[in-house]
Amino acid sequence: MKSSRRIATVFSLPNLTYRVWKVWLRNLDVFMKTYKVNFFPPLLEPIFYLVALGYGLGTLVQNIQGLPYINFIAPALIAISMMNSSFFECTYGSFVRMYFQKTFDAIIATPVSIEEVIAGELVWGATRSLISSSIVLGVVAAFGLVTSPLFLLIPLVAFLTGLMFSAIAMCFTSLAPNIDFFNYPAFLLITPMFLLSGTFFPLTDLPGFIQIFAKAFLPLTHAVSLTRALTIGNLESSLLISLIWIAAATPVFFILSINLMKRKLIK
Amino acid sequence: MRVSFGRSSMGLDALIKAQNLTKRYDDFLAVDSISFEVFKGECCGFLGPNGAGKTTTIKMIHCVLPLTAGSLIVSGLDVSKRQREIKKMVGVAPQEDNLDPDFTVLHNLLVYARYFDIPKSEALKRSDELLKFFQLGEKRNVIIDQLSTGMKRRLILARALINEPQILLLDEPTTGLDPQARHLIWDRIRSLKKQGVTIILTTHYMDEASELCDRTLIMDNGIIIEEGKPADLVRKHVGEDVLEVDYGDEVMKDLQEKFPDARLEVIGDRIRVFTSQPHGVFESFLKDFPTKGAAIRNANLEDVFLKLTGRRLRE
């Protein structure tokens, strides 16, 4: 009885108003103040990967699914940037604002509620994903690796994927006793996803159970599939599963993370 | 403990009313069923050692901590239900520095104003006035990191006023400041009081409480142990004069004989003599007993505080 009520409270619908955007705007203001630092990593990182892995390693690798190696990994770099930017924004970034800067304490002394603060953080994390992946998309396009007009839909995928990873990240933040704690999800979740989500080689090269595991539990797999399909214009029915996976997981983690954070902060 | 409701009969309205207000953490009772009222336009001080429950009470008043039990009404609104409305009319200056380190002084105020839905032009106008009021005008475009502790404190106070609050909650507003900064802040608090702002203040400085507060509530271990005007409390608990003498067995005996009703307290190598006798009671003793290191001083709120809460260190 008690535990079922506990579960009910972590999935109760948060009461959100337009004030979510005030929190989002605060983060945008900070971002714009330091935009030079913020724009460089997503601009330079994909260039290094494309040159080193695409041109360098790529000469040793045969075509994958009819694609030159550099064309195969380019969309994955876009998807990885969605994951990294949103996940790290809502772990390290949110933790610093919550714990060291006491920014959340300052905001909840105003008519903005704690639910709205966390929702604002999540939407901001999704926005970071949109910004970073769009820069990477630009780099990939500059290398001539975008071959379908469907790429115009990638920002939509970026926002949704970013929201999902932000919400997953925020769940970890709600559990984090200190900032070093984030080494665990970074190492045990982000690194395996970075390598095992059909990013640098096709998932089909792996043993069957790993393929199933990746599709079931590594959400980056689905972001990579969608981004790759939209970059090269190769739509398949299996993409629907990826879309549904992300669309279903996002609201669940969104609501869960808000309630967990509320429980952590309001005692 | 019940507090006197005398002032409401004088036509003053209770702006904040707590009844059996309780806050319990797992196995720790931070606030233990306290009842009090704060009247419109007064400056009410919450005094107490660390862990007494002052900050917890303040946080319940501005709706960031839910109550465990009891009721708390702020300006006619229930804190458990009408949080946004209450937060709109309350200004809070917390103990900790939670300014936004990424922004300048002015930008801190503007971003904060946005949380209250204050339009940009109005926010700019108010910010300019507040920065002038707290003598921060020249710092308006400086990043927070480059401010001194005193400037940060003043900015936190300015920020607490951006929504033109009816009620101002100041949690240790002058802790860690130099005397110049303290006096500037005292002066500003007095001027806000004149403008009709109701102020609740916590402090560890008894001179600050005597200086600013119309009324003080002394808390310890989650309950209110005494309540009243600072001067009344001093008279009631420690009288008017305090005699301090260097310790000596001879002197001690003599004091006990001369002032059988007095309370003698030995702290380090000094004896303090408290009495309920009126002003001037120690004059003759000082004349007959020209000991070195003997002095008469006025009794003060710190004497009351230490008498009521003891000398044991907290936390």
HADDOCK unambig.tbl for C-alpha pairs under 7 A between the chains (distance, minus, plus):
assign (segid A and resid 22 and name CA) (segid B and resid 114 and name CA) 6.81 0.50 0.50
assign (segid A and resid 22 and name CA) (segid B and resid 115 and name CA) 6.17 0.50 0.50
assign (segid A and resid 26 and name CA) (segid B and resid 111 and name CA) 6.68 0.50 0.50
assign (segid A and resid 30 and name CA) (segid B and resid 102 and name CA) 6.26 0.50 0.50
assign (segid A and resid 101 and name CA) (segid B and resid 98 and name CA) 5.88 0.50 0.50
assign (segid A and resid 101 and name CA) (segid B and resid 100 and name CA) 6.97 0.50 0.50
assign (segid A and resid 102 and name CA) (segid B and resid 98 and name CA) 5.06 0.50 0.50
assign (segid A and resid 103 and name CA) (segid B and resid 98 and name CA) 5.95 0.50 0.50
assign (segid A and resid 103 and name CA) (segid B and resid 100 and name CA) 6.62 0.50 0.50
assign (segid A and resid 106 and name CA) (segid B and resid 98 and name CA) 6.01 0.50 0.50
assign (segid A and resid 108 and name CA) (segid B and resid 64 and name CA) 6.94 0.50 0.50
assign (segid A and resid 109 and name CA) (segid B and resid 62 and name CA) 6.92 0.50 0.50
assign (segid A and resid 109 and name CA) (segid B and resid 64 and name CA) 6.97 0.50 0.50
assign (segid A and resid 109 and name CA) (segid B and resid 87 and name CA) 6.54 0.50 0.50
assign (segid A and resid 109 and name CA) (segid B and resid 92 and name CA) 6.84 0.50 0.50
assign (segid A and resid 110 and name CA) (segid B and resid 87 and name CA) 5.49 0.50 0.50
assign (segid A and resid 110 and name CA) (segid B and resid 88 and name CA) 6.56 0.50 0.50
assign (segid A and resid 110 and name CA) (segid B and resid 115 and name CA) 6.28 0.50 0.50
assign (segid A and resid 110 and name CA) (segid B and resid 116 and name CA) 6.45 0.50 0.50
assign (segid A and resid 111 and name CA) (segid B and resid 84 and name CA) 4.63 0.50 0.50
assign (segid A and resid 111 and name CA) (segid B and resid 87 and name CA) 5.40 0.50 0.50
assign (segid A and resid 111 and name CA) (segid B and resid 88 and name CA) 5.92 0.50 0.50
assign (segid A and resid 111 and name CA) (segid B and resid 115 and name CA) 6.74 0.50 0.50
assign (segid A and resid 111 and name CA) (segid B and resid 116 and name CA) 6.30 0.50 0.50
assign (segid A and resid 112 and name CA) (segid B and resid 115 and name CA) 6.45 0.50 0.50
assign (segid A and resid 266 and name CA) (segid B and resid 65 and name CA) 6.26 0.50 0.50
assign (segid A and resid 267 and name CA) (segid B and resid 65 and name CA) 6.74 0.50 0.50
